[in-house]
Amino acid sequence: MRSLIKIYHSFTQTRHSIKPTRLPLYIVHCTLYITILQSCNIAKHLPAGEKLYVGADFVLKTDSTVTKKEKDRLVSELQTLARPRPNSRIFGFPYKVGFYYFIGEPKKEKGFRAGLRRKFGEAPVLASARGLAANGQLMGNTLENEGYFGTTLQGDFVDVNSYQTKARYTIQVPQRYLIDSVSFIGDSTLVARAMFNTSPQSLLKAGNPFVLDVVKAEKERIGEAIKQRGFFYFLPDYVAVLTDTAVGNHKVRFYLAIKPDIPAAAKVPYYLRNIYIFPNYTLANARNDTNRAVAYQAPIPTAADSGLTNRPGKFYIVDSSRVYNPVLFEDVISLRPGRRYNSRAQDLSLSRLVNLGTFKYIRNRFEPVGRYGRDSALMDLNYYLTPLPKRSVRLELSGNSRSNNLAGTLLTLSYIDRNFLHRAEQLQVNTTAGIDLQVGAAGRGVTNYRYGIDATLSFPRLVSPFKIRYDRRQILPKTNLTVGYEILQRDSLYNLSSARASFGYAFRANSRVEHTILPFNINYVYLYNEQQKYIEGLTDPRTSQAYAKLLQPQLILSSIYTFNYNSDPQSRRRYTNRLTINAEPAGNLAGLLVKADSVGYKNIANVPFAQFFRFDLDTRHYFQLTPKLTWANRFFGGIGIPYGNINEMPFVRQYFVGGANSVRAFRPRAVGPGLYAPAPGTLFQDGGGDIKLEVNTELRAKLTSLIQVAAFVDAGNVWSYSSQSTYGVGSEFTKDFAKQLAIGGGIGLRIDLSYFLIRADLATPFSIPYLPEGERWVLNKINFRSRDWRRNNLVLNIAVGYPF
């Protein structure tokens, strides 16, 4: 309290030297007095003999073999174990406890005061000797589990002031134990031999430190590996781990074996006899749906067909109405009758059934049916599949935001057929109508109306005129056939029509890596119904080149490859990342087959097709600094190389900078290319380029479960591949590209509504590339008091979802 009073007196003595502001000085006085009074209030209201707990300190006295990095890691880990958590603080003051006592004890449990106290207040966390002892035991056990055997720990309280105290733990950390050797021991039984065969993949390695969690993970690994070898009833707890620390020199030997008293069923591998599939199972009609008398044998290969076993297992499907083509289950079910049970194949089968999108509920049941030879057993497998409705219609009204700051609503009518060709093919037809308004365009935006229809037929397999080999141990690949047509009506300007079709494949290598290949992708775009304002723009020398870009129809015949990588979604690491790579060659095959006309252009149906190669990379990195503070970063780099029929990339394949998901200090698509400056009064700002570089960094702080704030800096620009473009000299990419970056920054407010996030970002330029060199940095011109400056330099972006 005394320190707060000193701060207040120091402030009052120097207040005359501070430049006057619009904030009345008495408000500052009141704020400081309230803070001082609340500090006294907390001390007065604490129970007699109790003190406020403010956290824990650690004093580690380590052996000389423990490095500084390891010591810092231990302190960080022990800090997370310390309980209880102290009260929230601002500048060292427990403000929520102050509110708790300031609001006072409510008379009613559900009254206004009680709600106010729960929302803004927080009961004081008091120091407890019992908590000190419990923490000491937990921390000591944690260090022992990490190989620091013989750790000693002492905890006590150290007063911070008259009413606050903290815990201090003094810990003697000895030399860490390392693994000397690992031995797998056992007899001649099948399960012991199966365990021994897993030894090359052991997680326990000589020279590594002893860590109990790794020992547990090793047991889990062995258990899973043995189940994959057919031992259906084997559990990780059946693995015995013996240790010997008498080796000396802080070393430990490991011995792994199968416990002698495990159940007999866990010692033998199981083979599958018959597999029964009930694809129309419902609880209401279970008797009919599971009647094996109406089952038919599916023409699916079994182990007997391959000569792998002399046991003729069979594949049965109970589907009297033949709703599903039995070949579907050949693709989806990895297990085969007559073969040994494999837990990984079973997990893969269940995952594939779920990802089909055809079945609502999936359940399986294994039935032991007797011995199979002297050292193995047989069982039947039953799959009970409850289908979703075959057809459904949905009407959806949604809000959306686009990369060019367009925000609006979209009405979608969808029709879905979940078993279109009887092999779980999914046909989805969408008809859409929407309106988009340009937010933050300073009155120069254009209202867009959209109308469209598209259809996608998705096959849960690879469809091809020739056989394509793929890893059948992975998630099922998908083949997608898409056609669509859209009309964009730009109010008072023109209508833009776009027809598209694509055929390609999507498949996952694992939970982190996904590949998409579109061998055939066609896009035809043309302009019609030009309005008077657009025609005037064609005659205006300031805008004629940019406006004329859309006049010529654009035909794109390309192939697209997309690679997506996400860090492990189950990982709790503080660092996560994403990587997306796109590659698109266009017009190559057509260029070889089509002859040039008299002027040198190659046309299809009198329309010149585009020839280019486009490549871009989008990488994002997220650092969880604290539970409520995240540092997010993005880098985007892309290049399009036009050749043959075109001098610059087609408009629909160009890159753009500016807007809610780009450099937020500039209006949508208003940056570049290069040094190009958008003409004043332009109705639509579409400064696209063939090359793009963009970097974004953002610090995100979570204040409550509902409200988040952010501070960010963005930089980027686009350039033409050569000076032979619409925008001419100054727009091309040169070695001075770094001096031409548009840079800006600002602050943001986000409201997290769980299902979606509403974002408002306020930004201002730091460097404007189209200004003369030497005048591009405008930090010294920032003047929040000037109305003209605010109107011309503050850009408000409102959008849905994070920018990256």
Secondary structure, DSSP 4 states (H G I P E B T S, - for coil): -HHHHHHHHHHHHHGGGSPP-SS-HHHHHHHHHHHHHHHHHHHHHSPTT--EEEEEEEEEEE-TTS-HHHHHHHHHHHHHH-SSPPPP-BTTB-HHHHHHHHH---SSTTSHHHHHHHHH-----B--HHHHHHHHHHHHHHHHHTT-TT-EEEEEEEESSSSEEEEEEEEEE-PPPEEEEEEE---SSHHHHHHHHTGGG-S--TTSBP-HHHHHHHHHHHHHHHHTTT-TT--GGGEEEEEEEEEETTEEEEEEEE-TT--GGGGS-EEEEEEEEETT--STTHHHHT-GGG-EE-----HHHHTS-SS--EEEE--TT--S-THHHHHH----TTSBP-HHHHHHHHHHHHHTS-EEEEEEEEEEEEE-SSS-EEEEEEEEEEEPPSEEEEEEEEEEE-TTSEEEEEEEEEEEETTTTSSS-EEEEEEEEEEEEETTSTT----EEEEEEEEEEEESS---SS-----TTSPPPEEEEEEEEEEEEETTTEEEEEEEEEEEEEEESSSSEEEEEEEEEEEEEEEE---HHHHHHHH-TTTHHHHHTTTS-EEEEEEEEEEEEE--TT---SEEEEEEEEEEEESHHHHHHSPB-TTS-BEETTEEBP-EEEEEEEEEEEEEEETTEEEEEEEEEEEEEE-TT-SS--GGG-B---STTS-TTS-TT-S-STT--PPTT-SS----BSEEEEEEEEEEEE-SSSEEEEEEEEEEEEEBSSSSSTT-TTSB--TTGGGG-EEEEEEEEEEE-SS-EEEEEEEEEEE-TTSPTTS-B-GGG--TT-HHHHHHH-EEEEEES---
